[in-house]
Amino acid sequence: MKLVILLTLVFSVSQVVAKKATAAKSKGLRNQTTATQDLKTAKFRGGNIYEMNSEKKNLIFVMKAELKKLMNGKTVFSSFYFDTDKNEIMTEEASFDHLNLKKYVIHQKQINEIYDLEVSGNKMNFSVTKDGQTEKIIRDLPENLVIGPSFVPFLQKHWSEIQNQKKVEAALAVLDRMDTYRFEFEKIRDLKSEGQDRVIVRMKPGNTLISSVVRPVYFVVTPDGSRILELKGRMLPKRKVGSRWEDFDGEAVFMY
């Protein structure tokens, strides 16, 4: 099973550092991305994506990002991906209402496909457009729905559990497959990097079958869980091998 994990927006979470969690307004609905939270803005600029095990020397992609804070707690995150020839290869945009995901659109220009997810009530409306055709499907909204930009708020909401070596589950939205998959977040260890304290957190599939074909993703996180500094694992952009576009595992370093 070829599962493309949509992790690109993990870069954006470092822009919005959660200060405190408040109770989500359920009214019979299932939990969305996170509980409503107070936010502040960090100066997140984007990231560099390197070839795996190249000691961060072989640059493959560059990402630039911007966050727009609108009225009444609404935010829109946009990111733009470029290859080393400065060609734009991908764009994405995620809209939130108090950190509850409302709409997420990815334009994969490498293979000319568009992925769309819209959350309405307790339903998720997926669509994939390729080869001039659009396929749609509606699914129930799961508990603890996450995409990249909600990783940090999700980690902070469960940070005491993670620090105590407990596994925390979430439903990761995978747009090109128009579905969600259960993943487990777990602290692996503490470490020192360039004189600074860091925490290694692993995200791996909760399903044994999927875990046999999908490698875990590793995050280097600040000790309070408020920023993801590095990521090692599946990236959203693809890499061309011969005449084929293939999934790409790399190492990302985020800049502020």
Helices and strands as residue ranges (DSSP letters): G 8-15, E 16-21, E 37-41, E 46-51, E 59-69, G 71-73, E 74-83, E 88-97, E 100-108, E 113-120, E 123-130, E 133-140, E 145-146, G 148-150, H 151-157, H 159-163, E 168-174, G 175-177, E 179-193, E 196-205, H 208-211, E 217-221, E 228-241, E 244-255
